[in-house]
Amino acid sequence: MSRVHYYFLLCCCLPSFIASAQNPTLNITSSTIAGEIATSDNSFTSNGCLLSIGAYIKARANTDFSPLPSPPILSKIKLLVTAIGPNVNLGGAATEQPLSLTDQPLYSAVVSLGGGGAVAIRYRIPQTEMTSYAWKAGTYTTGLTFTSPGGSLCLGTSTFPATLKVIVNPFIVLSTPPSDLTLTVNDLKYFRTTPLSGSHTLPFSYTVPLGLHVKTAAVNFAYTNGYSGASDPNTATGNVSANISAPVTGAAIALSTSYQNLSPAGGYAVPTGNNQTNTVTYSITPATLKAAFIQKGSYTTTLNYEAFDAGTTPLAGSVQQNAALVINVSDLGALQASSDLTLSFNNVTDYTNGVSASLVNALTISKTTPYDVYVKASSDLVNGSNSIPVSCISLASDTGDPTVTAVTLSTASQKIISAAAPVIDRQVALKYSITSDKTAQILGKPAGTYTAGITYSFVAL
């Protein structure tokens, strides 16, 4: 009896199955630049293999982003499986992982959950990564590959390609507009040695190279709040200089009705965290203040700022902001008399011809409004119980200055300068004289030093 044996060959094929996944996008805007960026996406639909014991999901980037950011940003993006089908909470089975060029395990099944379904994945850039990187405007793209079990008996693999985009929108935002800036001249030191200055702080958030320039609305300052009868000095705004003083010092420019660049060529690079505060300092030198702002009053102009995309091919729109610049000059005055002066009678010739003495800088006058100058003697010339009438002394300009009126000294105030224009540190030379026709008032007086105080003032005392 013969036997026939039949052999059956069971071929088990373990194919790799490729399906398509949805394409996530992380969108960075001016309102999200300082916080966490996240998006949830039903990235692909799994088969029943995924939720069996030992199943897994892996993810990788096929290449780095294109165009390639510097430094790279792959690892800044974190992926987390949040749901598979109806199973919303996966617990410890899902682990958030940074994106990488090598497979990263996102999920591993510890129990059989049964069934398949849509795999939801959260893509996010944590706030710490957002604020520690300089995000430059552009659309950055990379391909993703998700891998999970598949094929017959779930012994093969299934791959799901996707495209991830990070879109960094081009923008320039001025977070706090500048307020009006007032520079106050309330001390004569600003006319002499100390520059007058003040600053605007301009906090910007931006993703493109930042350019900044400024101009004025008019050629001359508007003049108000002067003294009675004051004429407009037509002070040009170009008398004020401006420059960036922080975060780095920039070149100074003179204000103009055309835009003047405050930023360097090519603008400021995008900074880490995408935030930078620029300080714009306005200044006037003592010499310029003396030449152009000597009158009491308010000098006002409008500053027009424009922040713009300084890139070769601008992507972001410009931002304009206006603020007033006001120079307030107070009513200031100082009148200083120089050292004491002595008239000496030493011989017969002095009694015959009279005597005189001069002070080259007898008075130093500073006033931001028109002024008068008065002179007054405190008393007659006194030496103990003896006296000489102070009226024997005459006072006049030592240089022939026609604005100085000659007077005979008196214990009553007398005007020697009238309605003179505003001035800083005007030097007035004076000559004191006892002429020959007045020497008779001195003859017969006991020898000695006769003294009287002389007071100069802006008002009659």
KOLVEXMAR-979662 format. One record per residue (C-alpha): residue number from 0; residue in one letter; z, y, x. Coordinates in steps of 0.02 Angstrom, whole numbers, plus 50000, padded with zeros to 5 digits. Layout:
+-----+-----+-------+-------+-------+
:   n : res :    c3 :    c2 :    c1 :
+-----+-----+-------+-------+-------+
: NUM :   A :     Z :     Y :     X :
...
+-----+-----+-------+-------+-------+
//
This chain:
+-----+-----+-------+-------+-------+
:   n : res :    c3 :    c2 :    c1 :
+-----+-----+-------+-------+-------+
:   0 :   M : 50000 : 50000 : 50000 :
:   1 :   S : 49949 : 50160 : 50075 :
:   2 :   R : 50035 : 50325 : 50050 :
:   3 :   V : 49956 : 50494 : 50049 :
:   4 :   H : 50060 : 50642 : 50104 :
:   5 :   Y : 50017 : 50812 : 50037 :
:   6 :   Y : 50075 : 50962 : 50135 :
:   7 :   F : 50082 : 51137 : 50057 :
:   8 :   L : 50081 : 51288 : 50175 :
:   9 :   L : 50176 : 51437 : 50103 :
:  10 :   C : 50120 : 51595 : 50187 :
:  11 :   C : 50241 : 51739 : 50172 :
:  12 :   C : 50165 : 51907 : 50213 :
:  13 :   L : 50279 : 52051 : 50258 :
:  14 :   P : 50170 : 52205 : 50236 :
:  15 :   S : 50217 : 52385 : 50268 :
:  16 :   F : 50195 : 52490 : 50113 :
:  17 :   I : 50150 : 52675 : 50128 :
:  18 :   A : 50180 : 52794 : 49984 :
:  19 :   S : 50181 : 52980 : 49968 :
:  20 :   A : 50337 : 53091 : 49964 :
:  21 :   Q : 50361 : 53266 : 49896 :
:  22 :   N : 50354 : 53412 : 50016 :
:  23 :   P : 50514 : 53517 : 50034 :
:  24 :   T : 50521 : 53700 : 50084 :
:  25 :   L : 50665 : 53800 : 50157 :
:  26 :   N : 50638 : 53983 : 50117 :
:  27 :   I : 50728 : 54116 : 50220 :
:  28 :   T : 50730 : 54290 : 50143 :
:  29 :   S : 50823 : 54452 : 50170 :
:  30 :   S : 50953 : 54401 : 50041 :
:  31 :   T : 50985 : 54229 : 50119 :
:  32 :   I : 50972 : 54267 : 50305 :
:  33 :   A : 51161 : 54276 : 50327 :
:  34 :   G : 51207 : 54120 : 50228 :
:  35 :   E : 51168 : 53936 : 50210 :
:  36 :   I : 50990 : 53888 : 50163 :
:  37 :   A : 50973 : 53730 : 50060 :
:  38 :   T : 50852 : 53643 : 49944 :
:  39 :   S : 50861 : 53475 : 49852 :
:  40 :   D : 50704 : 53373 : 49832 :
:  41 :   N : 50659 : 53206 : 49750 :
:  42 :   S : 50576 : 53160 : 49911 :
:  43 :   F : 50506 : 52989 : 49863 :
:  44 :   T : 50522 : 52849 : 49737 :
:  45 :   S : 50597 : 52689 : 49804 :
:  46 :   N : 50570 : 52511 : 49753 :
:  47 :   G : 50704 : 52384 : 49708 :
:  48 :   C : 50729 : 52337 : 49890 :
:  49 :   L : 50817 : 52498 : 49931 :
:  50 :   L : 50977 : 52463 : 49838 :
:  51 :   S : 51006 : 52285 : 49896 :
:  52 :   I : 51138 : 52243 : 50024 :
:  53 :   G : 51081 : 52294 : 50197 :
:  54 :   A : 50952 : 52418 : 50135 :
:  55 :   Y : 50931 : 52583 : 50225 :
:  56 :   I : 50839 : 52749 : 50231 :
:  57 :   K : 50788 : 52826 : 50395 :
:  58 :   A : 50702 : 52992 : 50426 :
:  59 :   R : 50616 : 53073 : 50573 :
:  60 :   A : 50502 : 53218 : 50613 :
:  61 :   N : 50333 : 53162 : 50676 :
:  62 :   T : 50316 : 53313 : 50790 :
:  63 :   D : 50408 : 53473 : 50823 :
:  64 :   F : 50371 : 53620 : 50709 :
:  65 :   S : 50204 : 53707 : 50721 :
:  66 :   P : 50196 : 53843 : 50776 :
:  67 :   L : 50337 : 53797 : 50894 :
:  68 :   P : 50489 : 53911 : 50879 :
:  69 :   S : 50581 : 53955 : 51038 :
:  70 :   P : 50707 : 53880 : 51054 :
:  71 :   P : 50664 : 53732 : 50940 :
:  72 :   I : 50745 : 53720 : 50769 :
:  73 :   L : 50728 : 53536 : 50721 :
:  74 :   S : 50911 : 53495 : 50748 :
:  75 :   K : 50967 : 53645 : 50647 :
:  76 :   I : 50902 : 53563 : 50488 :
:  77 :   K : 51017 : 53434 : 50410 :
:  78 :   L : 50964 : 53297 : 50287 :
:  79 :   L : 51075 : 53206 : 50162 :
:  80 :   V : 51029 : 53076 : 50029 :
:  81 :   T : 51117 : 53136 : 49871 :
:  82 :   A : 51051 : 53013 : 49741 :
:  83 :   I : 50947 : 52856 : 49718 :
:  84 :   G : 50886 : 52834 : 49542 :
:  85 :   P : 51032 : 52856 : 49421 :
:  86 :   N : 51163 : 52835 : 49557 :
:  87 :   V : 51213 : 53014 : 49589 :
:  88 :   N : 51364 : 52985 : 49701 :
:  89 :   L : 51326 : 52873 : 49848 :
:  90 :   G : 51492 : 52901 : 49934 :
:  91 :   G : 51506 : 52843 : 50114 :
:  92 :   A : 51339 : 52754 : 50106 :
:  93 :   A : 51249 : 52920 : 50141 :
:  94 :   T : 51270 : 53019 : 50301 :
:  95 :   E : 51204 : 53194 : 50337 :
:  96 :   Q : 51100 : 53193 : 50494 :
:  97 :   P : 51009 : 53324 : 50597 :
:  98 :   L : 50821 : 53312 : 50597 :
:  99 :   S : 50752 : 53231 : 50754 :
: 100 :   L : 50595 : 53157 : 50829 :
: 101 :   T : 50681 : 52987 : 50821 :
: 102 :   D : 50734 : 52893 : 50664 :
: 103 :   Q : 50900 : 52952 : 50596 :
: 104 :   P : 50998 : 52841 : 50475 :
: 105 :   L : 51025 : 52934 : 50311 :
: 106 :   Y : 51083 : 52789 : 50203 :
: 107 :   S : 51143 : 52609 : 50215 :
: 108 :   A : 51185 : 52498 : 50066 :
: 109 :   V : 51357 : 52419 : 50071 :
: 110 :   V : 51343 : 52339 : 49899 :
: 111 :   S : 51197 : 52294 : 49790 :
: 112 :   L : 51166 : 52435 : 49667 :
: 113 :   G : 51015 : 52356 : 49584 :
: 114 :   G : 50855 : 52443 : 49537 :
: 115 :   G : 50759 : 52583 : 49624 :
: 116 :   G : 50709 : 52758 : 49579 :
: 117 :   A : 50687 : 52934 : 49645 :
: 118 :   V : 50774 : 52968 : 49810 :
: 119 :   A : 50847 : 53144 : 49810 :
: 120 :   I : 50873 : 53224 : 49979 :
: 121 :   R : 50959 : 53388 : 50017 :
: 122 :   Y : 50886 : 53489 : 50160 :
: 123 :   R : 50995 : 53627 : 50227 :
: 124 :   I : 51022 : 53746 : 50372 :
: 125 :   P : 51210 : 53781 : 50385 :
: 126 :   Q : 51271 : 53960 : 50393 :
: 127 :   T : 51330 : 53933 : 50572 :
: 128 :   E : 51153 : 53888 : 50622 :
: 129 :   M : 51081 : 54035 : 50526 :
: 130 :   T : 51193 : 54163 : 50612 :
: 131 :   S : 51175 : 54090 : 50787 :
: 132 :   Y : 50985 : 54096 : 50794 :
: 133 :   A : 50852 : 54232 : 50795 :
: 134 :   W : 50740 : 54187 : 50649 :
: 135 :   K : 50567 : 54259 : 50676 :
: 136 :   A : 50445 : 54284 : 50532 :
: 137 :   G : 50322 : 54142 : 50508 :
: 138 :   T : 50285 : 53979 : 50420 :
: 139 :   Y : 50341 : 53829 : 50523 :
: 140 :   T : 50278 : 53655 : 50474 :
: 141 :   T : 50314 : 53478 : 50527 :
: 142 :   G : 50276 : 53305 : 50459 :
: 143 :   L : 50417 : 53191 : 50406 :
: 144 :   T : 50421 : 53002 : 50391 :
: 145 :   F : 50550 : 52912 : 50284 :
: 146 :   T : 50571 : 52725 : 50312 :
: 147 :   S : 50654 : 52599 : 50196 :
: 148 :   P : 50641 : 52410 : 50163 :
: 149 :   G : 50488 : 52350 : 50071 :
: 150 :   G : 50360 : 52214 : 50056 :
: 151 :   S : 50381 : 52037 : 49992 :
: 152 :   L : 50563 : 51985 : 49981 :
: 153 :   C : 50606 : 52159 : 50050 :
: 154 :   L : 50581 : 52095 : 50226 :
: 155 :   G : 50451 : 52224 : 50273 :
: 156 :   T : 50457 : 52414 : 50275 :
: 157 :   S : 50395 : 52552 : 50167 :
: 158 :   T : 50359 : 52724 : 50239 :
: 159 :   F : 50347 : 52887 : 50145 :
: 160 :   P : 50266 : 53037 : 50230 :
: 161 :   A : 50311 : 53215 : 50185 :
: 162 :   T : 50281 : 53390 : 50249 :
: 163 :   L : 50430 : 53506 : 50281 :
: 164 :   K : 50405 : 53693 : 50288 :
: 165 :   V : 50525 : 53826 : 50347 :
: 166 :   I : 50464 : 53994 : 50287 :
: 167 :   V : 50544 : 54144 : 50371 :
: 168 :   N : 50489 : 54294 : 50270 :
: 169 :   P : 50444 : 54454 : 50363 :
: 170 :   F : 50564 : 54593 : 50320 :
: 171 :   I : 50658 : 54745 : 50382 :
: 172 :   V : 50812 : 54797 : 50284 :
: 173 :   L : 50925 : 54946 : 50315 :
: 174 :   S : 51088 : 54883 : 50243 :
: 175 :   T : 51180 : 55051 : 50240 :
: 176 :   P : 51080 : 55213 : 50223 :
: 177 :   P : 51136 : 55356 : 50337 :
: 178 :   S : 51238 : 55496 : 50262 :
: 179 :   D : 51207 : 55680 : 50300 :
: 180 :   L : 51256 : 55726 : 50477 :
: 181 :   T : 51347 : 55889 : 50513 :
: 182 :   L : 51377 : 55955 : 50689 :
: 183 :   T : 51506 : 56094 : 50691 :
: 184 :   V : 51516 : 56230 : 50823 :
: 185 :   N : 51698 : 56280 : 50808 :
: 186 :   D : 51736 : 56319 : 50990 :
: 187 :   L : 51650 : 56428 : 51118 :
: 188 :   K : 51652 : 56283 : 51240 :
: 189 :   Y : 51495 : 56217 : 51155 :
: 190 :   F : 51403 : 56374 : 51213 :
: 191 :   R : 51469 : 56356 : 51389 :
: 192 :   T : 51497 : 56181 : 51456 :
: 193 :   T : 51510 : 56049 : 51319 :
: 194 :   P : 51354 : 55979 : 51234 :
: 195 :   L : 51359 : 55971 : 51045 :
: 196 :   S : 51322 : 55797 : 50979 :
: 197 :   G : 51338 : 55680 : 50832 :
: 198 :   S : 51269 : 55511 : 50779 :
: 199 :   H : 51196 : 55407 : 50640 :
: 200 :   T : 51228 : 55219 : 50638 :
: 201 :   L : 51085 : 55121 : 50562 :
: 202 :   P : 51123 : 54935 : 50529 :
: 203 :   F : 50962 : 54835 : 50514 :
: 204 :   S : 50925 : 54655 : 50467 :
: 205 :   Y : 50751 : 54601 : 50520 :
: 206 :   T : 50636 : 54456 : 50565 :
: 207 :   V : 50498 : 54555 : 50652 :
: 208 :   P : 50500 : 54668 : 50806 :
: 209 :   L : 50590 : 54825 : 50750 :
: 210 :   G : 50516 : 54996 : 50781 :
: 211 :   L : 50609 : 55155 : 50736 :
: 212 :   H : 50550 : 55334 : 50737 :
: 213 :   V : 50605 : 55499 : 50662 :
: 214 :   K : 50532 : 55665 : 50612 :
: 215 :   T : 50590 : 55825 : 50527 :
: 216 :   A : 50528 : 55892 : 50361 :
: 217 :   A : 50497 : 56067 : 50431 :
: 218 :   V : 50460 : 56154 : 50595 :
: 219 :   N : 50612 : 56269 : 50582 :
: 220 :   F : 50788 : 56247 : 50519 :
: 221 :   A : 50830 : 56327 : 50352 :
: 222 :   Y : 50960 : 56463 : 50386 :
: 223 :   T : 51101 : 56499 : 50261 :
: 224 :   N : 51282 : 56559 : 50254 :
: 225 :   G : 51257 : 56691 : 50388 :
: 226 :   Y : 51343 : 56859 : 50397 :
: 227 :   S : 51297 : 57009 : 50290 :
: 228 :   G : 51127 : 57075 : 50342 :
: 229 :   A : 51088 : 56925 : 50453 :
: 230 :   S : 50905 : 56889 : 50479 :
: 231 :   D : 50834 : 56714 : 50489 :
: 232 :   P : 50829 : 56667 : 50673 :
: 233 :   N : 50685 : 56544 : 50640 :
: 234 :   T : 50766 : 56413 : 50749 :
: 235 :   A : 50646 : 56270 : 50786 :
: 236 :   T : 50703 : 56092 : 50752 :
: 237 :   G : 50632 : 56048 : 50923 :
: 238 :   N : 50789 : 56124 : 50998 :
: 239 :   V : 50880 : 55964 : 50952 :
: 240 :   S : 50855 : 55805 : 51053 :
: 241 :   A : 50880 : 55628 : 50991 :
: 242 :   N : 50895 : 55458 : 51071 :
: 243 :   I : 50958 : 55283 : 51039 :
: 244 :   S : 51129 : 55271 : 51120 :
: 245 :   A : 51170 : 55092 : 51065 :
: 246 :   P : 51148 : 54946 : 51083 :
: 247 :   V : 51053 : 55009 : 51236 :
: 248 :   T : 51017 : 55188 : 51287 :
: 249 :   G : 50841 : 55247 : 51251 :
: 250 :   A : 50738 : 55394 : 51310 :
: 251 :   A : 50774 : 55563 : 51229 :
: 252 :   I : 50645 : 55646 : 51118 :
: 253 :   A : 50635 : 55822 : 51045 :
: 254 :   L : 50631 : 55828 : 50856 :
: 255 :   S : 50462 : 55868 : 50781 :
: 256 :   T : 50371 : 55865 : 50615 :
: 257 :   S : 50273 : 55716 : 50680 :
: 258 :   Y : 50356 : 55548 : 50706 :
: 259 :   Q : 50437 : 55527 : 50877 :
: 260 :   N : 50478 : 55351 : 50937 :
: 261 :   L : 50660 : 55309 : 50965 :
: 262 :   S : 50628 : 55124 : 50998 :
: 263 :   P : 50548 : 55054 : 51156 :
: 264 :   A : 50365 : 55004 : 51165 :
: 265 :   G : 50342 : 54846 : 51064 :
: 266 :   G : 50503 : 54877 : 50967 :
: 267 :   Y : 50669 : 54787 : 50976 :
: 268 :   A : 50660 : 54598 : 50987 :
: 269 :   V : 50731 : 54497 : 50843 :
: 270 :   P : 50916 : 54473 : 50886 :
: 271 :   T : 51029 : 54323 : 50863 :
: 272 :   G : 51090 : 54326 : 50684 :
: 273 :   N : 50948 : 54445 : 50640 :
: 274 :   N : 51066 : 54593 : 50630 :
: 275 :   Q : 51075 : 54744 : 50745 :
: 276 :   T : 51153 : 54916 : 50725 :
: 277 :   N : 51061 : 55057 : 50810 :
: 278 :   T : 51155 : 55217 : 50848 :
: 279 :   V : 51047 : 55374 : 50850 :
: 280 :   T : 51131 : 55520 : 50938 :
: 281 :   Y : 51078 : 55701 : 50913 :
: 282 :   S : 51126 : 55830 : 51042 :
: 283 :   I : 51106 : 56013 : 51088 :
: 284 :   T : 51141 : 56077 : 51263 :
: 285 :   P : 51251 : 56231 : 51289 :
: 286 :   A : 51102 : 56330 : 51353 :
: 287 :   T : 50999 : 56286 : 51200 :
: 288 :   L : 51142 : 56321 : 51081 :
: 289 :   K : 51165 : 56491 : 51161 :
: 290 :   A : 50979 : 56531 : 51150 :
: 291 :   A : 50941 : 56467 : 50975 :
: 292 :   F : 51103 : 56447 : 50874 :
: 293 :   I : 51204 : 56599 : 50924 :
: 294 :   Q : 51217 : 56670 : 50748 :
: 295 :   K : 51354 : 56614 : 50630 :
: 296 :   G : 51283 : 56513 : 50487 :
: 297 :   S : 51215 : 56344 : 50432 :
: 298 :   Y : 51055 : 56275 : 50507 :
: 299 :   T : 50985 : 56133 : 50399 :
: 300 :   T : 50839 : 56014 : 50412 :
: 301 :   T : 50793 : 55845 : 50338 :
: 302 :   L : 50777 : 55694 : 50452 :
: 303 :   N : 50646 : 55567 : 50398 :
: 304 :   Y : 50679 : 55396 : 50474 :
: 305 :   E : 50551 : 55257 : 50469 :
: 306 :   A : 50586 : 55079 : 50525 :
: 307 :   F : 50425 : 54982 : 50549 :
: 308 :   D : 50356 : 54816 : 50609 :
: 309 :   A : 50313 : 54848 : 50792 :
: 310 :   G : 50222 : 54682 : 50813 :
: 311 :   T : 50040 : 54673 : 50867 :
: 312 :   T : 49994 : 54619 : 50691 :
: 313 :   P : 50124 : 54696 : 50573 :
: 314 :   L : 50188 : 54578 : 50439 :
: 315 :   A : 50333 : 54674 : 50361 :
: 316 :   G : 50327 : 54833 : 50261 :
: 317 :   S : 50405 : 54993 : 50329 :
: 318 :   V : 50572 : 55063 : 50272 :
: 319 :   Q : 50597 : 55251 : 50250 :
: 320 :   Q : 50762 : 55342 : 50234 :
: 321 :   N : 50806 : 55527 : 50234 :
: 322 :   A : 50965 : 55618 : 50283 :
: 323 :   A : 51009 : 55799 : 50314 :
: 324 :   L : 51053 : 55867 : 50486 :
: 325 :   V : 51163 : 56022 : 50477 :
: 326 :   I : 51220 : 56131 : 50622 :
: 327 :   N : 51368 : 56238 : 50565 :
: 328 :   V : 51408 : 56384 : 50679 :
: 329 :   S : 51578 : 56459 : 50643 :
: 330 :   D : 51628 : 56642 : 50657 :
: 331 :   L : 51689 : 56638 : 50836 :
: 332 :   G : 51742 : 56778 : 50951 :
: 333 :   A : 51828 : 56809 : 51116 :
: 334 :   L : 51859 : 56973 : 51208 :
: 335 :   Q : 51931 : 56961 : 51382 :
: 336 :   A : 51979 : 57107 : 51495 :
: 337 :   S : 51977 : 57082 : 51682 :
: 338 :   S : 52109 : 57128 : 51810 :
: 339 :   D : 52215 : 57286 : 51815 :
: 340 :   L : 52140 : 57444 : 51889 :
: 341 :   T : 52222 : 57579 : 51996 :
: 342 :   L : 52172 : 57762 : 52016 :
: 343 :   S : 52251 : 57831 : 52175 :
: 344 :   F : 52279 : 58011 : 52230 :
: 345 :   N : 52305 : 58003 : 52417 :
: 346 :   N : 52250 : 58173 : 52483 :
: 347 :   V : 52199 : 58350 : 52441 :
: 348 :   T : 52017 : 58297 : 52419 :
: 349 :   D : 52066 : 58179 : 52279 :
: 350 :   Y : 52150 : 58323 : 52187 :
: 351 :   T : 52001 : 58435 : 52221 :
: 352 :   N : 51860 : 58318 : 52172 :
: 353 :   G : 51946 : 58193 : 52057 :
: 354 :   V : 51949 : 58004 : 52075 :
: 355 :   S : 51866 : 57855 : 51992 :
: 356 :   A : 51864 : 57666 : 52002 :
: 357 :   S : 51750 : 57534 : 51928 :
: 358 :   L : 51767 : 57357 : 51864 :
: 359 :   V : 51603 : 57262 : 51871 :
: 360 :   N : 51658 : 57135 : 51740 :
: 361 :   A : 51784 : 57240 : 51649 :
: 362 :   L : 51751 : 57151 : 51484 :
: 363 :   T : 51681 : 56980 : 51440 :
: 364 :   I : 51625 : 56974 : 51259 :
: 365 :   S : 51578 : 56825 : 51150 :
: 366 :   K : 51544 : 56841 : 50964 :
: 367 :   T : 51436 : 56743 : 50841 :
: 368 :   T : 51426 : 56893 : 50722 :
: 369 :   P : 51387 : 57077 : 50755 :
: 370 :   Y : 51538 : 57162 : 50832 :
: 371 :   D : 51623 : 57326 : 50876 :
: 372 :   V : 51737 : 57353 : 51025 :
: 373 :   Y : 51882 : 57475 : 51021 :
: 374 :   V : 51994 : 57539 : 51159 :
: 375 :   K : 52171 : 57606 : 51144 :
: 376 :   A : 52308 : 57658 : 51264 :
: 377 :   S : 52481 : 57598 : 51229 :
: 378 :   S : 52559 : 57764 : 51285 :
: 379 :   D : 52542 : 57903 : 51410 :
: 380 :   L : 52555 : 57855 : 51594 :
: 381 :   V : 52740 : 57831 : 51627 :
: 382 :   N : 52849 : 57822 : 51782 :
: 383 :   G : 53031 : 57818 : 51728 :
: 384 :   S : 53066 : 57981 : 51639 :
: 385 :   N : 52907 : 58062 : 51705 :
: 386 :   S : 52738 : 58049 : 51621 :
: 387 :   I : 52556 : 58101 : 51636 :
: 388 :   P : 52447 : 58122 : 51481 :
: 389 :   V : 52333 : 57970 : 51463 :
: 390 :   S : 52199 : 58088 : 51397 :
: 391 :   C : 52164 : 58142 : 51576 :
: 392 :   I : 52071 : 57977 : 51600 :
: 393 :   S : 51892 : 57957 : 51541 :
: 394 :   L : 51806 : 57789 : 51513 :
: 395 :   A : 51618 : 57757 : 51523 :
: 396 :   S : 51490 : 57625 : 51568 :
: 397 :   D : 51476 : 57596 : 51754 :
: 398 :   T : 51293 : 57547 : 51738 :
: 399 :   G : 51230 : 57677 : 51617 :
: 400 :   D : 51225 : 57553 : 51474 :
: 401 :   P : 51176 : 57657 : 51322 :
: 402 :   T : 51268 : 57540 : 51202 :
: 403 :   V : 51435 : 57592 : 51280 :
: 404 :   T : 51503 : 57758 : 51218 :
: 405 :   A : 51603 : 57866 : 51341 :
: 406 :   V : 51776 : 57917 : 51278 :
: 407 :   T : 51934 : 58001 : 51336 :
: 408 :   L : 52078 : 57878 : 51325 :
: 409 :   S : 52200 : 57902 : 51183 :
: 410 :   T : 52341 : 57812 : 51096 :
: 411 :   A : 52224 : 57802 : 50945 :
: 412 :   S : 52088 : 57668 : 50936 :
: 413 :   Q : 51916 : 57729 : 50986 :
: 414 :   K : 51752 : 57636 : 50965 :
: 415 :   I : 51655 : 57612 : 51127 :
: 416 :   I : 51530 : 57479 : 51066 :
: 417 :   S : 51459 : 57480 : 50890 :
: 418 :   A : 51370 : 57343 : 50789 :
: 419 :   A : 51311 : 57245 : 50940 :
: 420 :   A : 51211 : 57085 : 50912 :
: 421 :   P : 51293 : 56913 : 50929 :
: 422 :   V : 51316 : 56866 : 51110 :
: 423 :   I : 51402 : 56740 : 51223 :
: 424 :   D : 51491 : 56797 : 51382 :
: 425 :   R : 51419 : 56972 : 51390 :
: 426 :   Q : 51483 : 57063 : 51545 :
: 427 :   V : 51522 : 57248 : 51525 :
: 428 :   A : 51552 : 57356 : 51680 :
: 429 :   L : 51667 : 57506 : 51653 :
: 430 :   K : 51717 : 57656 : 51757 :
: 431 :   Y : 51885 : 57744 : 51741 :
: 432 :   S : 51889 : 57926 : 51800 :
: 433 :   I : 52004 : 58074 : 51817 :
: 434 :   T : 51883 : 58216 : 51842 :
: 435 :   S : 51920 : 58374 : 51942 :
: 436 :   D : 51949 : 58476 : 51784 :
: 437 :   K : 52091 : 58357 : 51735 :
: 438 :   T : 52183 : 58347 : 51900 :
: 439 :   A : 52290 : 58498 : 51854 :
: 440 :   Q : 52384 : 58383 : 51734 :
: 441 :   I : 52440 : 58281 : 51884 :
: 442 :   L : 52489 : 58421 : 52002 :
: 443 :   G : 52674 : 58441 : 52021 :
: 444 :   K : 52716 : 58266 : 51960 :
: 445 :   P : 52838 : 58168 : 52066 :
: 446 :   A : 52755 : 58040 : 52178 :
: 447 :   G : 52753 : 57864 : 52110 :
: 448 :   T : 52656 : 57739 : 52006 :
: 449 :   Y : 52620 : 57791 : 51828 :
: 450 :   T : 52570 : 57651 : 51710 :
: 451 :   A : 52494 : 57632 : 51537 :
: 452 :   G : 52431 : 57479 : 51448 :
: 453 :   I : 52250 : 57476 : 51389 :
: 454 :   T : 52200 : 57364 : 51244 :
: 455 :   Y : 52023 : 57314 : 51195 :
: 456 :   S : 51992 : 57239 : 51023 :
: 457 :   F : 51856 : 57196 : 50897 :
: 458 :   V : 51945 : 57298 : 50763 :
: 459 :   A : 52038 : 57464 : 50765 :
: 460 :   L : 52222 : 57436 : 50798 :
+-----+-----+-------+-------+-------+
//
